[in-house]
Amino acid sequence: MSSTLRKHLAVALGVATLLAAEVGTAVAQPAGPSSVEQLRQDTEAIHALGISGVQARGIGPDGRSAVATSGTADLNTGRPVPSDGYFRMASTSKTLVATVVLQLEAADRLSLDDTVDHWLPGVVQGNGNDGNRITIRQLLQHTSGIHDDLPGYTTPEEYYQQRRNVYGPEQLVARAMAHAPDFPPGDGWEYSNTGYVLLSMIIQKATGQAAHQEIEDRILRPLGLHQTRWMGTSSTLPRPHARAYQLFGPGSRVDVTDQIPVDSENLSFATTTRDENLFLRALLAGRLLPTRQLAEMKQTVPVSAEVQQLWPGGRYGLGLVERPLSCGGTYWSHEGGDGGYITLNGVTDDGRRSAVVSMSEARGDTLEHILDQENAASALIDHALCAEGPAPRE
């Protein structure tokens, strides 16, 4: 994501579009009439916007799932969207990184008030950037002021030129250091992927292991999330998966499935709606963090006015987004998107009801399309979390 709303989705999250009339199938796994019917209607509503493939999964208080899909996984073959298809986790992995950092704090391996320079001397400096003034907490909460300047493509030509470029974390941080800060540390809010690049570097310094390995050891393996995999610099995904598409402008739709995530350390996880649900439920239920660290994670600040357009009423904690529910109260989430895959998710405060929707195409050619897609996916999450009674079994 970047400091502009268009780049927030169009570059870092990935964008694309389709004529809604091309494919219109939908399936739902066996379940009772209320929750699965609503889920089916909501996936079809997203597909009707012009998104080629949609898969959604909601889990109720009793652990039972409702699953629905709509559209096609491949515009050339018309094959159906798999209900357990892999997609790129993208920025949702920031919640994984934040969880590891808070686990390290709980073990007295680091403090949220440690400065960046304490762990990474001299890395954040120049053009007004000063790692002695920025804390780990500010990196987690996007209040560091570090300007975001990750590489991205805005044309088909740039996609084909850059899709397999590999960047080291030092290169990504250096790009940010070429800019002055967006604001003094702690004096504003601006989404910064670079902040999470630095957090992964701090995890490695504190543990001696790469961040993705700490995530595997501390979260994925203990929870049995065997469908969440770090793909490294691979440009492909495990099977099954829907292909991903991006619209660069009228008549310029490109299959962007084949690419290496820019930040391959943090953004190179492939996952499924099952695993993403289980992770968020375990986190909010207190299975991954002690009470004090989970409470720290849920201390939020308002997001920028620009991002409020995407997340009305949204507030950002430490790697978690808090959003209001139409039925009262709030829920926790962290959407993500990369190379045409865009995913929204949500879990209630007690971790007992959750939902994930993954779209294998994004409408990013206009601001209106960006907001239409975001709002439709947000409505699916809201309906699933506000549903009454337990979700039926698959």
C-alpha positions as CSV (number, residue, x, y, z in Angstrom):
1,M,0.0,0.0,0.0
2,S,1.1,3.6,-0.4
3,S,0.1,7.1,0.5
4,T,-2.5,7.5,-2.3
5,L,-5.8,5.7,-2.3
6,R,-5.3,4.6,-5.9
7,K,-2.0,2.9,-5.2
8,H,-3.4,1.5,-1.9
9,L,-5.3,-0.9,-4.1
10,A,-4.2,-0.5,-7.6
11,V,-0.4,-1.1,-7.1
12,A,0.1,-2.9,-3.8
13,L,-3.1,-4.8,-3.6
14,G,-3.5,-5.5,-7.3
15,V,-6.4,-4.5,-9.5
16,A,-8.5,-5.9,-12.4
17,T,-12.0,-6.0,-13.9
18,L,-14.3,-8.1,-16.1
19,L,-17.8,-7.8,-17.7
20,A,-20.1,-9.4,-15.2
21,A,-22.0,-11.2,-17.9
22,E,-19.1,-13.5,-18.8
23,V,-19.5,-16.0,-15.9
24,G,-22.3,-16.3,-13.4
25,T,-22.2,-19.6,-11.7
26,A,-22.3,-20.1,-7.9
27,V,-22.1,-23.1,-5.6
28,A,-22.5,-23.5,-1.9
29,Q,-21.5,-26.5,0.2
30,P,-24.4,-28.2,2.0
31,A,-25.6,-26.2,5.0
32,G,-28.7,-24.6,6.5
33,P,-30.7,-22.0,4.6
34,S,-29.8,-18.7,6.4
35,S,-26.1,-18.3,6.6
36,V,-25.1,-20.1,3.5
37,E,-27.8,-18.4,1.4
38,Q,-26.6,-15.0,2.6
39,L,-23.0,-16.0,1.8
40,R,-24.0,-17.2,-1.6
41,Q,-25.9,-13.9,-2.3
42,D,-23.0,-11.9,-1.2
43,T,-20.4,-13.8,-3.3
44,E,-22.7,-13.4,-6.3
45,A,-23.1,-9.7,-5.6
46,I,-19.3,-9.3,-5.7
47,H,-19.1,-11.4,-8.9
48,A,-21.8,-9.2,-10.5
49,L,-19.4,-6.2,-10.2
50,G,-17.2,-7.8,-12.8
51,I,-14.9,-9.9,-10.6
52,S,-14.2,-13.2,-12.3
53,G,-13.8,-15.4,-9.2
54,V,-14.9,-15.2,-5.6
55,Q,-14.6,-17.7,-2.7
56,A,-15.9,-17.1,0.8
57,R,-16.0,-19.0,4.1
58,G,-17.7,-18.1,7.3
59,I,-17.3,-20.0,10.6
60,G,-19.8,-19.8,13.4
61,P,-19.5,-20.1,17.2
62,D,-19.7,-23.9,17.0
63,G,-16.9,-24.1,14.6
64,R,-19.0,-25.1,11.6
65,S,-18.4,-23.6,8.2
66,A,-20.5,-22.1,5.4
67,V,-18.8,-21.9,2.1
68,A,-19.8,-20.3,-1.2
69,T,-18.1,-19.6,-4.5
70,S,-19.0,-17.6,-7.6
71,G,-17.6,-17.1,-11.1
72,T,-14.7,-18.9,-12.7
73,A,-11.1,-19.7,-11.8
74,D,-9.8,-19.3,-15.3
75,L,-11.3,-17.1,-18.0
76,N,-9.9,-19.3,-20.8
77,T,-11.2,-22.6,-19.5
78,G,-14.2,-21.6,-17.4
79,R,-13.3,-24.0,-14.7
80,P,-15.1,-23.3,-11.4
81,V,-13.6,-21.5,-8.5
82,P,-12.2,-24.0,-5.9
83,S,-13.7,-23.5,-2.5
84,D,-10.3,-24.3,-0.9
85,G,-8.2,-22.5,-3.5
86,Y,-4.9,-20.9,-2.5
87,F,-4.3,-17.2,-2.9
88,R,-1.6,-14.7,-1.9
89,M,-2.0,-13.6,1.7
90,A,-0.3,-10.3,1.0
91,S,-0.8,-7.6,3.7
92,T,-2.8,-9.9,6.0
93,S,0.7,-11.4,6.8
94,K,1.3,-8.1,8.7
95,T,-0.8,-9.6,11.4
96,L,1.5,-12.6,11.5
97,V,4.5,-10.4,11.8
98,A,2.9,-8.3,14.5
99,T,1.9,-11.4,16.5
100,V,5.5,-12.7,16.4
101,V,6.8,-9.3,17.6
102,L,4.3,-9.3,20.5
103,Q,5.3,-12.8,21.4
104,L,8.9,-11.7,21.6
105,E,7.9,-8.8,23.8
106,A,6.0,-11.3,26.1
107,A,9.2,-13.3,26.4
108,D,11.3,-10.2,27.2
109,R,13.2,-10.5,24.0
110,L,12.4,-6.9,23.0
111,S,10.3,-4.0,24.0
112,L,7.7,-2.1,21.9
113,D,9.5,1.1,23.1
114,D,12.8,0.0,21.7
115,T,14.0,2.3,18.9
116,V,14.7,1.0,15.4
117,D,18.3,2.1,15.8
118,H,18.7,0.0,18.9
119,W,18.2,-3.1,16.7
120,L,19.2,-1.8,13.3
121,P,21.9,0.8,13.8
122,G,22.3,3.3,11.0
123,V,19.6,1.7,8.8
124,V,17.0,4.4,9.1
125,Q,18.8,7.7,8.4
126,G,19.1,10.5,5.9
127,N,16.6,13.0,4.5
128,G,15.3,13.7,8.0
129,N,14.8,10.0,8.8
130,D,16.1,9.0,12.3
131,G,15.9,5.5,13.6
132,N,16.7,6.9,17.1
133,R,13.2,8.6,17.2
134,I,11.1,5.7,15.8
135,T,9.9,2.9,18.1
136,I,8.8,-0.7,17.3
137,R,5.3,0.3,18.4
138,Q,5.2,3.0,15.8
139,L,6.3,0.6,13.0
140,L,3.6,-1.8,14.0
141,Q,0.9,0.9,14.0
142,H,2.0,2.9,10.9
143,T,2.7,6.0,12.9
144,S,6.4,6.1,12.2
145,G,6.2,8.6,9.4
146,I,8.5,6.6,7.2
147,H,7.5,7.2,3.6
148,D,6.5,4.2,1.6
149,D,8.1,3.6,-1.8
150,L,7.9,0.0,-2.7
151,P,8.2,-0.8,-6.4
152,G,5.0,-1.3,-8.3
153,Y,3.6,-1.5,-11.8
154,T,0.9,0.6,-13.4
155,T,1.0,-0.6,-17.0
156,P,1.1,-4.1,-18.6
157,E,4.6,-3.3,-19.9
158,E,5.8,-2.6,-16.3
159,Y,4.2,-5.8,-15.1
160,Y,6.0,-7.9,-17.7
161,Q,9.3,-6.1,-17.0
162,Q,9.1,-6.3,-13.2
163,R,7.0,-9.3,-12.3
164,R,10.0,-11.5,-11.4
165,N,12.3,-8.9,-9.9
166,V,13.7,-9.8,-6.5
167,Y,14.4,-7.1,-3.9
168,G,16.3,-7.5,-0.7
169,P,15.0,-5.8,2.5
170,E,17.9,-3.3,2.5
171,Q,17.0,-2.2,-1.1
172,L,13.4,-1.6,0.0
173,V,14.4,0.4,3.0
174,A,16.9,2.4,1.0
175,R,14.1,3.5,-1.4
176,A,12.2,4.8,1.6
177,M,15.2,6.6,2.9
178,A,15.5,8.6,-0.3
179,H,12.4,10.5,0.8
180,A,11.7,12.8,3.8
181,P,9.4,11.4,6.4
182,D,5.7,12.0,5.9
183,F,5.4,13.4,9.4
184,P,7.4,13.3,12.7
185,P,7.2,9.9,14.4
186,G,4.0,9.6,16.3
187,D,2.4,12.7,14.8
188,G,0.2,11.1,12.1
189,W,-0.9,7.8,10.5
190,E,0.2,6.6,7.0
191,Y,0.3,3.0,5.8
192,S,3.9,1.9,5.4
193,N,5.0,-1.4,4.0
194,T,8.5,-0.3,4.7
195,G,7.8,-0.3,8.4
196,Y,7.0,-4.0,8.3
197,V,10.1,-4.7,6.2
198,L,12.0,-3.2,9.2
199,L,10.0,-5.3,11.7
200,S,11.0,-8.5,9.8
201,M,14.7,-7.3,10.0
202,I,14.3,-6.7,13.8
203,I,12.7,-10.2,14.2
204,Q,15.8,-11.8,12.5
205,K,18.2,-9.7,14.7
206,A,16.4,-10.6,17.9
207,T,16.0,-14.4,17.2
208,G,18.7,-15.3,14.7
209,Q,16.0,-16.7,12.3
210,A,14.2,-15.2,9.4
211,A,10.8,-13.7,10.1
212,H,9.0,-16.3,8.0
213,Q,10.7,-19.1,9.9
214,E,9.6,-17.6,13.2
215,I,6.0,-17.3,11.8
216,E,6.2,-21.0,10.9
217,D,7.5,-22.1,14.3
218,R,5.4,-19.9,16.5
219,I,2.0,-19.7,14.6
220,L,1.5,-21.9,11.6
221,R,2.8,-25.2,13.0
222,P,1.3,-24.9,16.5
223,L,-2.1,-24.1,14.9
224,G,-1.9,-26.8,12.2
225,L,-2.2,-24.2,9.4
226,H,-0.7,-26.6,6.8
227,Q,-2.3,-24.7,4.0
228,T,-0.4,-21.5,4.7
229,R,3.0,-21.6,3.1
230,W,5.9,-19.2,2.7
231,M,6.6,-19.2,-1.1
232,G,9.8,-17.2,-1.0
233,T,10.8,-15.9,-4.4
234,S,8.6,-18.4,-6.3
235,S,6.3,-16.7,-8.8
236,T,3.8,-19.5,-8.7
237,L,1.2,-20.8,-6.2
238,P,0.2,-24.2,-4.9
239,R,-2.7,-26.0,-6.5
240,P,-5.6,-25.5,-6.6
241,H,-5.9,-21.8,-7.2
242,A,-7.9,-19.4,-9.3
243,R,-5.9,-17.3,-11.8
244,A,-5.6,-13.6,-11.0
245,Y,-6.4,-10.7,-13.3
246,Q,-5.7,-6.9,-13.3
247,L,-7.2,-4.1,-15.3
248,F,-4.8,-1.4,-16.4
249,G,-7.4,0.5,-18.3
250,P,-10.2,0.0,-20.9
251,G,-9.5,-3.1,-22.9
252,S,-6.3,-3.8,-21.0
253,R,-6.9,-6.8,-18.8
254,V,-3.9,-8.9,-17.9
255,D,-3.4,-12.3,-16.2
256,V,-1.0,-11.3,-13.4
257,T,-0.9,-14.7,-11.6
258,D,2.8,-15.2,-12.4
259,Q,4.8,-12.8,-10.3
260,I,7.1,-12.5,-7.3
261,P,5.8,-10.3,-4.4
262,V,8.0,-7.2,-4.0
263,D,8.5,-7.9,-0.3
264,S,9.1,-11.6,-0.6
265,E,9.9,-12.0,3.1
266,N,6.6,-10.7,4.3
267,L,4.2,-10.9,1.4
268,S,5.1,-14.3,0.0
269,F,2.7,-16.4,2.0
270,A,0.0,-18.4,0.1
271,T,-3.0,-19.4,2.2
272,T,-6.7,-20.5,2.0
273,T,-9.9,-19.1,3.5
274,R,-9.8,-22.0,6.0
275,D,-6.4,-21.2,7.4
276,E,-7.0,-17.4,7.4
277,N,-10.2,-18.0,9.4
278,L,-8.5,-20.3,11.9
279,F,-5.6,-17.9,12.4
280,L,-7.8,-14.9,13.1
281,R,-10.0,-16.9,15.4
282,A,-7.0,-18.3,17.4
283,L,-5.5,-14.8,17.7
284,L,-8.7,-13.1,19.0
285,A,-9.5,-16.1,21.3
286,G,-6.2,-15.5,23.1
287,R,-4.4,-18.7,21.9
288,L,-1.4,-16.9,20.5
289,L,-0.7,-14.0,22.8
290,P,-1.0,-13.4,26.6
291,T,-3.8,-11.1,27.7
292,R,-1.5,-8.0,28.0
293,Q,0.0,-8.4,24.6
294,L,-3.4,-9.0,22.9
295,A,-4.7,-5.9,24.7
296,E,-1.7,-3.9,23.3
297,M,-2.5,-5.2,19.8
298,K,-6.1,-3.8,20.2
299,Q,-5.0,-0.3,21.2
300,T,-6.0,1.6,18.1
301,V,-5.6,5.0,16.5
302,P,-7.7,6.5,13.6
303,V,-6.5,5.8,10.1
304,S,-6.0,8.6,7.6
305,A,-9.0,10.4,6.0
306,E,-7.9,8.8,2.7
307,V,-8.1,5.3,4.0
308,Q,-11.3,6.0,5.9
309,Q,-12.9,5.9,2.4
310,L,-11.9,2.2,2.3
311,W,-12.5,1.5,6.0
312,P,-15.3,3.8,7.2
313,G,-14.8,4.2,11.0
314,G,-11.6,2.2,10.8
315,R,-8.9,2.3,13.4
316,Y,-5.5,0.6,13.4
317,G,-3.9,-1.3,16.3
318,L,-0.7,-3.2,16.2
319,G,-1.1,-5.2,12.9
320,L,-4.9,-5.3,13.3
321,V,-7.7,-3.1,11.9
322,E,-10.8,-2.4,14.0
323,R,-14.0,-1.7,12.1
324,P,-17.7,-1.2,13.1
325,L,-20.4,-3.8,12.7
326,S,-23.9,-2.8,11.5
327,C,-25.4,-4.9,14.3
328,G,-23.4,-3.1,16.9
329,G,-19.9,-3.4,18.3
330,T,-16.7,-3.8,16.2
331,Y,-14.7,-6.6,14.5
332,W,-11.0,-7.1,13.8
333,S,-9.4,-7.7,10.4
334,H,-6.5,-7.0,8.1
335,E,-7.2,-7.1,4.4
336,G,-4.6,-8.0,1.9
337,G,-4.0,-8.1,-1.9
338,D,-1.2,-8.8,-4.3
339,G,-1.1,-9.4,-8.0
340,G,-4.9,-9.5,-8.6
341,Y,-5.8,-11.4,-5.4
342,I,-7.7,-9.2,-2.9
343,T,-8.9,-10.6,0.4
344,L,-11.1,-9.2,3.2
345,N,-11.6,-10.9,6.5
346,G,-13.1,-10.3,9.9
347,V,-13.4,-11.9,13.3
348,T,-15.6,-10.9,16.3
349,D,-13.9,-9.6,19.4
350,D,-14.3,-13.0,21.2
351,G,-12.9,-14.9,18.2
352,R,-16.1,-17.0,17.9
353,R,-17.4,-15.9,14.5
354,S,-15.3,-15.2,11.5
355,A,-15.4,-14.8,7.7
356,V,-12.9,-14.5,4.8
357,V,-13.6,-13.6,1.2
358,S,-10.9,-13.9,-1.5
359,M,-11.4,-12.3,-4.9
360,S,-9.1,-13.3,-7.8
361,E,-9.7,-10.1,-9.7
362,A,-9.9,-6.4,-8.7
363,R,-11.5,-3.4,-10.3
364,G,-8.9,-0.7,-9.9
365,D,-9.3,1.4,-13.1
366,T,-11.4,4.0,-11.3
367,L,-11.9,5.2,-7.8
368,E,-15.6,4.3,-8.1
369,H,-14.8,0.7,-9.0
370,I,-12.2,0.4,-6.1
371,L,-14.8,1.5,-3.6
372,D,-17.6,-0.6,-5.1
373,Q,-15.5,-3.7,-4.7
374,E,-14.3,-2.8,-1.2
375,N,-17.8,-2.0,-0.1
376,A,-19.3,-5.3,-1.5
377,A,-16.6,-7.4,0.2
378,S,-17.0,-5.5,3.5
379,A,-20.8,-6.1,3.3
380,L,-20.1,-9.9,3.0
381,I,-18.0,-9.8,6.1
382,D,-20.5,-7.7,8.0
383,H,-23.4,-10.0,7.1
384,A,-21.4,-13.1,8.1
385,L,-20.4,-11.7,11.5
386,C,-23.8,-10.3,12.3
387,A,-25.6,-13.6,11.4
388,E,-27.8,-15.0,14.2
389,G,-27.3,-18.5,15.4
390,P,-24.5,-21.0,14.5
391,A,-23.3,-21.4,10.9
392,P,-24.3,-24.7,9.4
393,R,-21.8,-27.5,8.8
394,E,-20.3,-28.0,5.3
